[in-house]
Amino acid sequence: MKKSLALLIAGCVLGVLIYLNVQRMMGGRGLPLAGEQGDVLPPPSNAPIPSGLKESPTRIAAAKLERVVVNIDTLGRPIGIPDWFGMATRYVQPQGAGSGVIIRSDGFIVTNDHVVRDAQTIDVTLFDGRKVRGELWGRDPQSDLAIVKIPRNNLPVARLGDSDQIAVGDPVIAVGNALGLGTTVTTGIISARERSVQGPDGNRALEKAIQTDAAINRGNSGGALALLNGDVIGINTAIFSTNEGGGNIGIGFAIPSNTVRKIANALIKNRKVERPAPAWVGIWYMGMSAEVAQAVEQELGFRYPQPDTGILVRRVEPGSPAEVAGIRPWDQVLDVDGKPIKQQSDFADAIHERKPGDSVKLKIYRPATGSTLTVTVRLAAAPRNLPAAGVPEGVPSQPRGGLRLPF
């Protein structure tokens, strides 16, 4: 035991002597720190950044847009949470994060309606870090656009481009408050134009949307989709996702700038958008498919010779134009005015292009009698109590994910 203790003490003394000797040899400074002589890696290069990189269109556009895209943080109205153990009800305020684009130097900002519609307070963070309390100036749920006003002047302003002039393949950048992290820039291309996109309830959530593969995530809503010259050609609004979390899979949608300009002008002037009632048929329907046809055959015994086209009428509203024309549940609508219906949105688009009072001819297959007939429907003005204002009644859910709006 004594021998072991003596060896331990001797080892400690030897270690101290070695350390002191090294310290003396190095001037008492210890081991070199990063950046001092002795670094393994060389210091940063002083070589100038190539002029081509400094002048890259993406870099220039991002610098422009970072000044006109703002972060929006919201607090919702308090929600009471009852306590099941006899304690007092607790109240929490939902928090949200989104983006906006400055469109007038006197403090008018366009964003998505779903970003601010339930907000009790709206805080806007400008490009220089200033935080300003905003006012919900006006909103239009149908287009999912809203205007926020802040008490500031001489602000930098985004330049709204002409979305009618864009083409598939054009490079674009998306700028917004992605995931609440702050201003984030991603790149991609225009993947498609004039998409009519249905929401999870089957109703159309977006009309003539711009589709892009630029990464768009929660918090990007209300941010800018822009060309590389800095022109904003869309307001980022939604993504299509295959999972409940709503993660980005390279399919995002933006409201075209020409629509934004029209709606924003109306909201700034009148704080609301007034539009005539859209045309209405009076049916609830779903897209036809082989799976749907098989399910109906098993349930009702009805057979459909063309199961991969058209729409299936699920319900006819009493007193509606469809009922007057003789349309019945389980009828299959094959075309509108001679134009085939290949998917569910084709029917919605065809009706949406008409006005109340217009007449349309629908080619119908009626499985109850095995007959094909043509009926004329005189469209009426849509009732104001429709599930989705201005949208012909749509239906069931989309399989394997769907459109994600509240992000």
C-alpha positions as CSV (number, residue, x, y, z in Angstrom):
1,M,0.0,0.0,0.0
2,K,2.8,2.4,1.0
3,K,4.7,1.5,-2.2
4,S,1.6,2.2,-4.4
5,L,1.0,5.5,-2.7
6,A,4.7,6.5,-3.2
7,L,4.5,5.7,-6.9
8,L,1.3,7.8,-7.3
9,I,2.8,10.8,-5.6
10,A,6.0,10.4,-7.7
11,G,3.8,10.3,-10.9
12,C,2.0,13.5,-9.9
13,V,5.2,15.3,-9.2
14,L,6.7,14.2,-12.5
15,G,3.6,15.4,-14.3
16,V,3.8,18.9,-12.7
17,L,7.5,19.2,-13.5
18,I,6.9,18.3,-17.2
19,Y,4.0,20.8,-17.4
20,L,6.1,23.6,-15.9
21,N,9.0,22.8,-18.2
22,V,6.7,23.0,-21.3
23,Q,5.3,26.3,-20.0
24,R,8.8,27.8,-19.6
25,M,9.8,26.6,-23.1
26,M,6.7,28.3,-24.6
27,G,7.0,31.5,-22.7
28,G,4.4,30.5,-20.2
29,R,1.6,30.9,-22.8
30,G,0.3,27.3,-22.8
31,L,-1.0,25.6,-26.0
32,P,-1.6,27.9,-29.0
33,L,-5.1,29.1,-29.6
34,A,-6.9,29.1,-32.9
35,G,-5.5,31.8,-35.1
36,E,-2.1,31.7,-33.4
37,Q,1.1,30.3,-34.7
38,G,0.8,26.5,-34.8
39,D,-2.7,26.3,-36.5
40,V,-3.1,23.2,-38.7
41,L,-5.3,25.1,-41.2
42,P,-4.2,28.2,-43.1
43,P,-5.8,31.5,-42.4
44,P,-8.8,32.7,-44.6
45,S,-7.9,33.6,-48.2
46,N,-7.7,37.2,-49.0
47,A,-8.4,36.6,-52.7
48,P,-11.2,38.8,-54.1
49,I,-14.6,37.2,-54.8
50,P,-14.9,36.7,-58.5
51,S,-16.9,39.5,-60.1
52,G,-19.2,37.0,-61.8
53,L,-20.3,35.7,-58.4
54,K,-20.8,39.1,-57.0
55,E,-23.0,40.0,-59.9
56,S,-24.9,36.7,-60.1
57,P,-28.7,37.4,-60.8
58,T,-29.7,35.3,-57.8
59,R,-27.5,37.2,-55.5
60,I,-28.7,40.6,-56.8
61,A,-32.4,39.6,-56.7
62,A,-32.1,38.2,-53.1
63,A,-30.5,41.5,-51.9
64,K,-33.4,43.5,-53.4
65,L,-36.1,41.2,-52.0
66,E,-34.7,40.9,-48.5
67,R,-35.5,44.6,-48.1
68,V,-39.1,44.4,-49.1
69,V,-40.1,41.0,-47.5
70,V,-41.1,41.3,-43.9
71,N,-41.6,38.8,-41.1
72,I,-45.1,38.7,-39.5
73,D,-45.7,37.3,-36.0
74,T,-49.2,37.0,-34.6
75,L,-50.9,36.3,-31.4
76,G,-54.5,34.9,-31.6
77,R,-57.4,35.5,-29.3
78,P,-57.0,33.6,-25.9
79,I,-58.5,30.1,-25.9
80,G,-59.8,28.8,-22.6
81,I,-58.6,25.3,-21.6
82,P,-60.7,23.8,-18.9
83,D,-58.9,22.0,-16.1
84,W,-60.4,18.6,-15.4
85,F,-59.2,18.6,-11.7
86,G,-61.4,21.5,-10.5
87,M,-58.8,24.2,-11.0
88,A,-59.5,27.5,-12.8
89,T,-59.6,27.6,-16.6
90,R,-56.3,28.4,-18.2
91,Y,-56.0,30.6,-21.2
92,V,-53.4,30.4,-24.0
93,Q,-52.8,32.6,-27.0
94,P,-52.0,30.8,-30.2
95,Q,-48.9,32.1,-31.9
96,G,-48.3,32.2,-35.6
97,A,-45.5,33.2,-38.0
98,G,-45.7,34.2,-41.6
99,S,-44.4,36.7,-44.2
100,G,-45.5,39.8,-46.1
101,V,-44.4,42.0,-49.0
102,I,-44.3,45.8,-48.8
103,I,-46.3,47.1,-51.8
104,R,-46.6,50.8,-50.8
105,S,-44.0,53.1,-49.2
106,D,-46.5,54.4,-46.8
107,G,-46.8,51.1,-44.9
108,F,-49.1,48.8,-46.9
109,I,-48.1,45.2,-46.8
110,V,-49.7,42.3,-48.6
111,T,-49.9,38.8,-47.0
112,N,-52.1,35.8,-46.9
113,D,-55.4,36.0,-45.2
114,H,-54.8,32.7,-43.3
115,V,-51.7,34.3,-41.8
116,V,-53.6,37.1,-40.0
117,R,-57.3,36.3,-40.0
118,D,-57.4,35.1,-36.4
119,A,-54.8,37.5,-35.1
120,Q,-55.4,39.7,-32.1
121,T,-52.0,41.4,-32.5
122,I,-49.8,41.6,-35.5
123,D,-46.1,42.4,-35.2
124,V,-44.0,43.2,-38.3
125,T,-40.2,42.9,-38.4
126,L,-38.6,45.0,-41.2
127,F,-35.4,44.3,-43.0
128,D,-33.4,46.4,-40.7
129,G,-34.6,44.6,-37.6
130,R,-37.2,47.2,-36.5
131,K,-40.4,45.8,-35.0
132,V,-43.7,47.6,-35.7
133,R,-47.2,46.9,-34.5
134,G,-49.4,46.3,-37.6
135,E,-53.1,46.8,-38.2
136,L,-55.3,44.3,-40.2
137,W,-56.5,46.8,-42.9
138,G,-58.6,44.5,-45.0
139,R,-59.0,40.8,-46.0
140,D,-60.4,38.7,-48.7
141,P,-60.9,35.1,-47.7
142,Q,-61.8,33.9,-51.2
143,S,-58.4,34.9,-52.7
144,D,-56.6,34.2,-49.4
145,L,-55.1,37.7,-49.5
146,A,-55.0,40.4,-46.8
147,I,-53.5,43.9,-46.3
148,V,-51.6,44.9,-43.1
149,K,-50.9,48.6,-42.5
150,I,-47.9,49.8,-40.4
151,P,-47.4,53.4,-39.3
152,R,-44.2,54.0,-41.4
153,N,-43.3,56.0,-44.5
154,N,-40.5,56.0,-47.0
155,L,-40.3,52.2,-47.0
156,P,-38.6,50.2,-49.8
157,V,-41.3,48.8,-52.1
158,A,-41.5,45.5,-54.1
159,R,-42.0,45.7,-57.8
160,L,-44.9,43.6,-58.9
161,G,-44.3,42.0,-62.2
162,D,-46.7,40.8,-64.9
163,S,-47.5,37.2,-64.0
164,D,-49.1,36.7,-67.5
165,Q,-45.7,36.9,-69.1
166,I,-44.0,34.1,-67.1
167,A,-43.2,30.7,-68.6
168,V,-42.6,27.2,-67.3
169,G,-38.9,26.8,-66.7
170,D,-38.3,30.4,-65.6
171,P,-35.9,30.5,-62.7
172,V,-37.4,32.0,-59.5
173,I,-36.5,32.7,-55.9
174,A,-38.8,32.4,-52.9
175,V,-38.3,34.7,-49.9
176,G,-40.0,34.4,-46.6
177,N,-39.9,33.7,-42.9
178,A,-39.4,30.0,-43.3
179,L,-40.3,28.0,-40.1
180,G,-40.1,31.3,-38.2
181,L,-36.3,31.4,-38.6
182,G,-36.3,34.8,-40.2
183,T,-35.8,35.8,-43.8
184,T,-34.8,32.8,-45.9
185,V,-34.1,32.6,-49.7
186,T,-34.6,29.5,-51.8
187,T,-34.4,28.9,-55.5
188,G,-36.2,26.9,-58.1
189,I,-38.2,27.2,-61.3
190,I,-41.8,27.7,-62.4
191,S,-43.1,24.2,-62.7
192,A,-46.5,25.0,-64.0
193,R,-49.0,27.9,-64.6
194,E,-52.7,28.4,-64.0
195,R,-53.1,25.4,-61.6
196,S,-56.6,25.1,-60.1
197,V,-55.8,23.4,-56.8
198,Q,-58.4,21.8,-54.5
199,G,-58.2,21.9,-50.7
200,P,-58.6,19.0,-48.3
201,D,-62.4,19.4,-48.4
202,G,-62.6,19.0,-52.2
203,N,-63.3,22.7,-52.8
204,R,-60.9,24.7,-54.9
205,A,-58.6,26.6,-52.6
206,L,-56.5,28.3,-55.4
207,E,-57.3,29.4,-58.9
208,K,-54.7,29.8,-61.6
209,A,-51.9,29.4,-59.2
210,I,-48.2,29.4,-60.1
211,Q,-46.5,26.1,-59.2
212,T,-42.9,26.1,-58.2
213,D,-40.3,23.7,-56.9
214,A,-38.5,26.3,-54.8
215,A,-38.6,25.2,-51.2
216,I,-41.6,26.6,-49.4
217,N,-42.3,25.8,-45.8
218,R,-44.4,26.9,-42.8
219,G,-43.8,30.6,-42.3
220,N,-43.3,31.3,-46.0
221,S,-47.0,32.1,-46.5
222,G,-47.3,35.7,-47.7
223,G,-43.8,35.9,-48.9
224,A,-42.5,36.6,-52.4
225,L,-42.0,34.4,-55.4
226,A,-39.9,36.5,-57.8
227,L,-38.0,36.4,-61.0
228,L,-34.2,36.9,-61.0
229,N,-34.7,40.6,-62.0
230,G,-36.4,41.1,-58.6
231,D,-39.9,41.3,-60.0
232,V,-42.4,39.7,-57.6
233,I,-44.7,37.5,-59.7
234,G,-46.5,35.7,-56.9
235,I,-47.3,35.5,-53.2
236,N,-46.4,32.2,-51.7
237,T,-49.5,30.5,-50.3
238,A,-49.5,26.8,-50.0
239,I,-47.6,23.5,-50.5
240,F,-48.8,20.1,-51.5
241,S,-47.6,17.5,-49.1
242,T,-47.9,13.7,-48.7
243,N,-47.7,13.8,-44.9
244,E,-49.6,15.3,-42.0
245,G,-46.7,17.5,-41.0
246,G,-47.0,19.4,-44.3
247,G,-43.3,19.2,-45.2
248,N,-42.0,20.5,-48.5
249,I,-41.7,18.0,-51.3
250,G,-41.0,20.4,-54.1
251,I,-44.6,21.4,-55.0
252,G,-45.5,24.9,-53.8
253,F,-48.1,27.3,-55.0
254,A,-48.2,31.1,-55.3
255,I,-51.0,33.6,-56.1
256,P,-50.2,35.3,-59.4
257,S,-49.1,39.0,-59.0
258,N,-51.7,40.2,-61.4
259,T,-54.4,38.8,-59.1
260,V,-52.5,40.2,-56.1
261,R,-52.5,43.7,-57.7
262,K,-56.2,43.6,-58.3
263,I,-57.2,42.3,-54.9
264,A,-54.7,44.6,-53.0
265,N,-56.0,47.7,-54.8
266,A,-59.5,46.9,-53.7
267,L,-58.5,46.1,-50.2
268,I,-56.5,49.3,-49.8
269,K,-59.3,51.4,-51.2
270,N,-62.4,49.7,-49.6
271,R,-61.0,47.3,-47.0
272,K,-63.0,44.5,-48.8
273,V,-63.5,43.0,-52.2
274,E,-67.0,43.0,-53.7
275,R,-67.6,40.5,-56.5
276,P,-70.7,39.2,-58.1
277,A,-72.1,35.8,-57.1
278,P,-70.6,33.0,-59.2
279,A,-72.6,30.6,-61.4
280,W,-74.1,27.6,-59.6
281,V,-75.2,24.2,-60.7
282,G,-76.4,22.8,-57.4
283,I,-74.7,19.4,-57.1
284,W,-72.2,17.8,-54.8
285,Y,-69.8,15.7,-56.7
286,M,-66.5,13.8,-56.7
287,G,-64.0,12.8,-59.3
288,M,-64.7,9.5,-61.1
289,S,-62.2,6.6,-61.0
290,A,-62.1,2.8,-61.3
291,E,-62.0,2.5,-57.5
292,V,-65.1,4.8,-57.1
293,A,-67.0,2.9,-59.8
294,Q,-66.2,-0.4,-58.2
295,A,-67.4,0.8,-54.8
296,V,-70.7,2.1,-56.2
297,E,-71.2,-1.2,-58.1
298,Q,-70.7,-3.2,-54.9
299,E,-73.0,-0.9,-52.9
300,L,-75.8,-0.2,-55.4
301,G,-75.2,-2.5,-58.4
302,F,-74.7,0.4,-60.8
303,R,-72.1,-0.1,-63.6
304,Y,-70.2,2.7,-65.4
305,P,-68.7,1.8,-68.8
306,Q,-66.3,4.7,-68.6
307,P,-65.0,4.6,-65.0
308,D,-61.9,6.7,-65.5
309,T,-63.5,10.0,-66.7
310,G,-66.0,12.6,-65.6
311,I,-67.5,13.3,-62.2
312,L,-70.0,11.4,-60.1
313,V,-73.0,13.3,-58.8
314,R,-73.4,12.5,-55.1
315,R,-76.3,14.9,-54.2
316,V,-78.6,17.3,-55.9
317,E,-79.7,20.4,-54.0
318,P,-83.5,20.9,-53.8
319,G,-84.7,23.6,-56.1
320,S,-81.3,24.0,-57.8
321,P,-80.7,24.3,-61.5
322,A,-79.5,20.7,-61.6
323,E,-82.8,19.5,-60.1
324,V,-84.8,21.5,-62.6
325,A,-82.8,20.0,-65.4
326,G,-83.4,16.5,-64.2
327,I,-80.0,15.5,-62.9
328,R,-80.0,12.7,-60.3
329,P,-77.6,11.3,-57.7
330,W,-75.2,8.7,-59.1
331,D,-75.4,10.3,-62.6
332,Q,-71.9,10.5,-64.3
333,V,-71.3,13.9,-66.0
334,L,-69.0,13.2,-69.0
335,D,-68.6,16.6,-70.6
336,V,-69.6,20.3,-70.5
337,D,-70.7,21.8,-73.8
338,G,-68.9,19.0,-75.7
339,K,-65.6,19.4,-73.7
340,P,-64.6,16.2,-72.0
341,I,-64.2,16.1,-68.2
342,K,-60.9,14.3,-67.6
343,Q,-60.6,15.2,-63.9
344,Q,-62.7,16.8,-61.1
345,S,-61.2,20.3,-61.6
346,D,-62.2,20.4,-65.2
347,F,-65.9,20.5,-64.3
348,A,-65.3,23.2,-61.6
349,D,-63.3,25.3,-64.1
350,A,-66.0,25.0,-66.8
351,I,-68.7,26.2,-64.5
352,H,-66.6,28.9,-62.9
353,E,-66.0,30.5,-66.3
354,R,-69.8,31.0,-66.8
355,K,-72.1,33.6,-65.4
356,P,-75.4,33.2,-63.7
357,G,-78.1,33.0,-66.4
358,D,-75.8,31.1,-68.9
359,S,-76.9,27.7,-70.1
360,V,-74.7,24.7,-70.4
361,K,-75.2,21.3,-72.0
362,L,-74.1,18.4,-69.9
363,K,-73.6,14.9,-71.3
364,I,-74.6,12.4,-68.7
365,Y,-74.5,8.6,-68.2
366,R,-77.3,7.4,-66.0
367,P,-76.5,3.9,-64.6
368,A,-80.0,3.4,-63.2
369,T,-81.3,3.0,-66.8
370,G,-78.0,2.4,-68.7
371,S,-78.7,5.4,-70.9
372,T,-76.6,8.4,-72.1
373,L,-78.4,11.7,-72.4
374,T,-77.8,15.4,-72.8
375,V,-79.4,17.9,-70.4
376,T,-79.4,21.7,-70.5
377,V,-78.8,23.5,-67.2
378,R,-79.5,27.2,-66.8
379,L,-77.0,28.4,-64.2
380,A,-78.2,30.4,-61.2
381,A,-76.3,32.7,-58.9
382,A,-74.6,30.8,-56.1
383,P,-76.3,31.1,-52.7
384,R,-74.3,33.0,-50.1
385,N,-74.4,30.1,-47.6
386,L,-72.3,27.7,-49.8
387,P,-69.6,25.9,-47.8
388,A,-66.9,27.8,-49.8
389,A,-67.9,31.2,-51.1
390,G,-68.0,31.3,-54.9
391,V,-66.9,27.7,-55.4
392,P,-69.1,25.1,-57.1
393,E,-69.7,22.4,-54.5
394,G,-66.9,20.0,-54.4
395,V,-66.3,16.9,-52.4
396,P,-64.4,14.2,-50.8
397,S,-60.9,14.2,-49.6
398,Q,-57.7,13.8,-51.5
399,P,-55.8,10.6,-50.9
400,R,-52.2,10.4,-49.7
401,G,-51.9,14.0,-48.4
402,G,-53.2,17.2,-49.9
403,L,-52.9,20.9,-49.9
404,R,-51.5,22.6,-46.8
405,L,-52.5,26.2,-46.2
406,P,-51.9,27.2,-42.6
407,F,-48.1,27.5,-42.7
